[in-house]
Amino acid sequence: MSCDLSGFPLTMLLANCLEYFSKGVDSPVRLGIVGRRFLCSLLVGAVAGLGAIVFYYLLQTGLYFLLGKLAGFTSLDAAGERAIFGDPGVPYRRWLIPFVVTLGGLLSGLLVFTLAPEAEGHGTDTVIDAFHRKHGRIRGRVSVIKIIASALTMGSGGSGGREGPIALIAAGFGSFLGELLKLPDKERRILMCAGMGAGIGAIFRAPLAGALFAGEVLYRNEELEHEALIPATVASIVAYSIFGSLFGWDPLFRTPPLTFSRPAELLPYTALGVVCAVFGYAYIHCFYGTRNLFRRSPIPVHLKPALGGLVAGIIGLLLPQSLALGYGEIQNAFSGNTSAGLLLLIAVAKIVTTSFSIGSGGSGGVFGPAMVIGGCLGGAVGEWCHALWPTVVPEPAAFIIVGMVGFFAGAASTPISTLIMVSEMTGNYNLLVPSMFVCAIAFILLRRYSIYEKQVLSRLQSPAHLGELAVDVLQLIPVSSWMTKEVATICRDLPLSQAAEIVRREPHSCYPVVDGQERPVGLLSAKALLALLHEGAFPHDRTAGEAMRPDFPVVARNQTMLEALHQVDRQRGNVVVVVGADGKLAGIVTRNDLLRGYHDSVERLLPAVRRTEAGSAQLPGDLVVGEVMTVDFDRVATHTTLAELEQFFERTHHHGSPVVDKRGRLAGVVTIGDLERAKKQSRPATTVAEFATRKPVCCYPHQTLSEAMQLFADHDVGRLVVVDPARPDRPVGVLTRADVVHAYAWLVVSATGEEARTAALRLDVPGARFVSFTLRPDAPVAGLPLRKVELPEECLLVSVQHDTQLLIPHGDTQLKAGDRVTVLAKEQALPRLDRLFGVTGAAG
């Protein structure tokens, strides 16, 4: 179970203050969502700035006591860095370097893999993954562990950078603040990006670039997360101001006056662009090749960073310039004190030491090493070109700056932010033209590769934006087409003993309770009824109306399956009651009906689906569980109390969770329903182990989604525990119905064009076409939620575009003047739609 700080007095006060100013009814200053973002961004920036200071001190402490006091080695700093400690006063003991780096890796590995495995690696990927796939959630302890583990890894001489750790530290606070204020996923993601940009902007003294980096690093193509730019800018300014007030305002590197004044220089810069791309490719493949090698290794995970540190230390024994941060080597290169051959050697060694230090499971960033590698490559190419064409390349030091830009821009797919960042780090804006040129060459040549493997191609492929960019196929399925019409019902006045006979005769999980006119008045759970009768909680002469659940999800038969899904989620149930126009029971829809309806629609929409990256044909049924399941899942311990379990469900918003024993072995599954029943027992259970389902429904990572869906249907469960085939008592993931729906929706978005989807939808509704309307200010439906809009039966509302945002319509969607509404309708419905919405626009 994750760490929860929401009960601390300080955090409660903070939450109340922000709630008061942002949306409090009686507040004298109501700032709304924009004001809340601004206030939260200020706070995130302040914490990011303080976090950068703490991290800087810890890293300097590690370098002084581990690398300095033990091995007598002092790494060179960039000119703009302020030293906290002086000379360690210890003679240089070169032979100790491998042991010191190994020690740092060992301590880091023990810390990370014991307390927070997510803190391994370079950190920025963890933030990117949390944005796209984890609703902007980062566990609170991860940031704390990351800051210490990174100081141990790099402080002992491991090759890494400060970008990854500070990005995760600051983004973690943004995520925590979003959780504390119970903000929607979208707002929490924005605060997380603001934290990432603020931390990077502060520690590299590049506030503008930090903000741009936070929006650009999420995607591999030329896209930005534009909604995060302003919050990230505000947070970055605050963080930079706090960090700079203590460590000064000078750029990180001090450079000689360098300019670009000869167009002929673009020729050798072309060569530099190609060199950056080649070495960028080598950097990416060496890093992930090393990581995969360590992941396949049978060595205990706690010891792998130590082994990686040993290899890096041996290389450092031969070439100490490849250890730790390495910024001082770039500063030396600006002074012209390093030969071209040595610069090339440092670049190659830095690639290898970074791969082993971080790829083995150590903690550190990849941006810093990339700056050193790119700068050394640029310096080497500049020296060689200067020797060949001294009149064309009079200033080889200029190639160092341009190499830094080109190398990381290509390797990370972040051309714009890298261009600005290196300019801010060096204080030199005179080389923008050659930097842009080399940046473009490297970016184009490396467009299929990135050092950040969690990046997605574009917003279109991001699960975070799936609902904004895709027409949910459930919106196109009427409830009546998938509901179960023949339903066993129980009369409200029926005695419980007779109701139990119906349950035993016709076993279902839930039964609609109806009045004398066949109108639904509640739901009766079979499990709850039998438990009550077994415990004698109700005398047998009591009626079903006294045991039923009076608040239940209900939809009209002409509503869509998407609205049914919203109702199920809102009520946390498994069944939606369907009523006709007369209010009488028409049928029911279960979660499995929703899933089967989605699956059927996707199969019709996708006759053949190709993988975005591999390009091979694939049907939805061919997807395997391991590609879709949630790997970073919460677990409940067997000794968890009822009160703790209730707090867990309230905090995580889960409906259920796997239960594990002290050794991490699967002991069962517990759901909200289990908790509610346990609380009502005459002898309440004390721990989860007493009432959890001990034989959960499980599946394996290699099984297909079609097989998993069959398990959902056969066992009527909301989640499957995914276990290791070699050790079935070890859970490796969780698969929910939502995971399956998201996977299918991603396939729809990523593999089919708008025209193909339109054509497929037209086949489902003969004689219908897509029509768009712009809502007039005087339209009858302006200002109304969709549930109050009476649409003609011959049409289906597909989407609502509000400004630049494409909304998936549901009952609570508010229609506003100027909205662009798209409807799938038959010809006879158009006149009435015109009266409702406005003048007919372009037809699909």
Secondary structure as UniProt FT lines:
FT   TURN            6..7
FT   HELIX           9..23
FT   TURN            25..26
FT   HELIX           32..62
FT   HELIX           63..68
FT   HELIX           69..71
FT   TURN            79..80
FT   HELIX           94..96
FT   HELIX           97..115
FT   HELIX           117..119
FT   HELIX           124..133
FT   TURN            135..136
FT   HELIX           140..155
FT   TURN            156..157
FT   HELIX           163..180
FT   TURN            181..182
FT   HELIX           185..203
FT   TURN            204..205
FT   HELIX           207..216
FT   TURN            217..218
FT   HELIX           226..228
FT   HELIX           229..247
FT   HELIX           263..265
FT   HELIX           266..296
FT   HELIX           301..303
FT   HELIX           304..318
FT   HELIX           320..322
FT   HELIX           327..334
FT   TURN            335..336
FT   HELIX           340..359
FT   TURN            360..361
FT   HELIX           367..388
FT   TURN            390..392
FT   TURN            396..397
FT   HELIX           398..412
FT   HELIX           415..426
FT   TURN            430..431
FT   HELIX           432..445
FT   TURN            446..448
FT   TURN            453..454
FT   HELIX           459..461
FT   HELIX           463..465
FT   HELIX           466..469
FT   HELIX           473..476
FT   HELIX           479..481
FT   STRAND          490..491
FT   TURN            492..493
FT   HELIX           496..505
FT   STRAND          510..514
FT   TURN            516..517
FT   STRAND          520..525
FT   HELIX           526..535
FT   TURN            540..541
FT   HELIX           544..547
FT   STRAND          554..556
FT   TURN            557..558
FT   HELIX           561..571
FT   STRAND          575..579
FT   TURN            581..582
FT   STRAND          585..590
FT   HELIX           591..605
FT   STRAND          609..610
FT   TURN            612..614
FT   STRAND          617..618
FT   HELIX           620..622
FT   HELIX           625..628
FT   STRAND          636..637
FT   TURN            638..639
FT   HELIX           642..652
FT   STRAND          656..660
FT   TURN            662..663
FT   STRAND          666..671
FT   HELIX           672..680
FT   HELIX           688..690
FT   STRAND          698..699
FT   TURN            701..702
FT   HELIX           705..715
FT   STRAND          719..724
FT   TURN            725..726
FT   STRAND          727..736
FT   HELIX           737..751
FT   HELIX           754..764
FT   TURN            766..767
FT   STRAND          768..774
FT   TURN            777..778
FT   TURN            780..783
FT   HELIX           786..788
FT   TURN            793..794
FT   STRAND          795..802
FT   TURN            803..804
FT   STRAND          805..807
FT   TURN            811..812
FT   TURN            817..818
FT   STRAND          820..826
FT   HELIX           827..829
FT   HELIX           830..837
FT   STRAND          840..843
//
